[in-house]
């Protein structure tokens, strides 16, 4: 029974560490400077 509890605790701690790693890894960075909206030329459909 103690072995099962240890395995469950180890699995939960590993899952928590992976979740924290992926959460911290996604922060920061620089937003893109180009792109966005641009005017489209074409026939006026009004």
N, C-alpha and C positions, 0 to 999 in steps of 0.2 A: 504494500500500500504506500509506503514511504517513497519507493522508487517511482510510482505513478505520479505522486504529488510533485516530486522533483522534476520529472519530465514535463509535466504541465507548466510548472513555474518557469522552466527553461524555455519552453516554446513561447509562452506569453512575453517573457523578457526579450527574446529574439524578435518577435513581432513588433514590440514597442520600439526597439532600437531601429529596426528597418523603417518603421513609420516616421520616427523622428529624423532619420537620415534623409528620407525622401522629402519631408516637409521643409527641412532646412536647406536642402539642395535647390529647391525651387525658388528661393527668395533671392532678391538682388537682381543684378543684370541691368542692361541699358535698353530702354524701349527703342524700337526702330525709328530712324530719323527720316526715312524716305517712304514713299507709298501714300496711302490715304485716298481721299476723294480727288477726282479729276473730272473736268468737264468733258462730256461726250458730244461730239459733233454728229449731226445726222438730220434727217428730215423732221420737221416740226409736226407732231401728231395732234395738235390741239384742234 
